[in-house]
Amino acid sequence: MTSQAPTPADVERRHDANSALYDLCLGPSHHIGAWLADDLDQSGTAWDQVARAQERMVDHLAALLDPHPGDHILDIGFGSGASAIRLARTRDVRVTGCSVSRTEVRLATTLAEHAGMTEKVTFEHGNAMALRHPDNCFDGIWAIESIDYMNNPLRALTHAHRVLKPQGKAVITIANRRRDLDPGEQRFWWRQFAMCLPLSIPELVDHAHDAGFTIDQATDVGEELHIARTWDLWAELYQQNKTTLTHHYGAEGIVAMDSGITTLLSVLTGKLSCAILTLHKE
């Protein structure tokens, strides 16, 4: 595949441009959700279903990270901030979030204020490929669908390893590439989302190993956690909110989004899945 390399500034601009789309159509956490085999609850609105599934995914990842009460966790690329807030509340930990988007920092900070969680959760503007934090300062790290935006994942993982305390754990999710994207899909992935071309599990494992991590588990969980329903609900939320999105992006913008949604669903359902890596620092 052709290499694409968005800069942190590219990612910030695209996140800012897509802010209304993400807020209206991706659910409260801006991340994929999980439906377990014995819990395919489809009651309530599409938003309600996405919200429950995202909370289920956060709880699943929190169980893998398994922090102790009082631990300090670094959340790389925190999205809306909802996942960090849930982690802090359910696991009684402190969370520092890092994002290249100042808009995300502002909105997530407001969310934490409304949730009464500012003593537990802090959101900062920063580049995960050049973390300013001192060595060995975090008890745990997680990065939910954020390594996908890093033009140098090895550098990001090397910094994550540096700031993690010895014996600390990290949990990372990526859009796992099962099949290569064609040139048109590659251009769409880059232009619409400023995302690097998706990694495969072996590629991410190699980067994590080279960064100094010990790999505990690397698993494609797309079918186990039934994540595909997320795509259907995101498409449903897009249709439900099209009038509001038209006011925000204009008629020409919506025409482009209509085409983009078709491409996005084709890629997500046919060529990508979700991988979860659990790592630790010796």
Beta strands, then each sheet from edge to edge (+ up, - down):
strand 1: 72-76
strand 2: 94-99
strand 3: 121-125
strand 4: 138-144
strand 5: 164-177
strand 6: 214-220
strand 7: 272-280
sheet 1: 3+ 2+ 1+ 4+ 5+ 7- 6+
end
